[in-house]
Amino acid sequence: MRFENMRNIREDRDIKQKDIAKILNVSQNTYSQYETGVISLTAEILIKLSDFYDVSIDYLLDRTNNPKLNK
């Protein structure tokens, strides 16, 4: 399963895969595989991405088109 919202938000903010991979402390290849669904996202990675982009985990996982967090 590809995670389109995760890719789109990264591209919309002009962030390269290698840059977000550094933030997550993973290789660029590993991050690429997260986006394409080749390997599963861990809870830790999802939380880091959600905090970094200030969006909901559901948005990152394409479960909603609403990026807002419910605080």
Buried (B, 14 or more C-beta within 10 A) or exposed (E): EEBEBBBEBBEEEEBEBEBBBEEBEBEBEBBBBBBEEEEEBEEEBBEBBBEBBEBBBBBBBBEBEEBEBEE
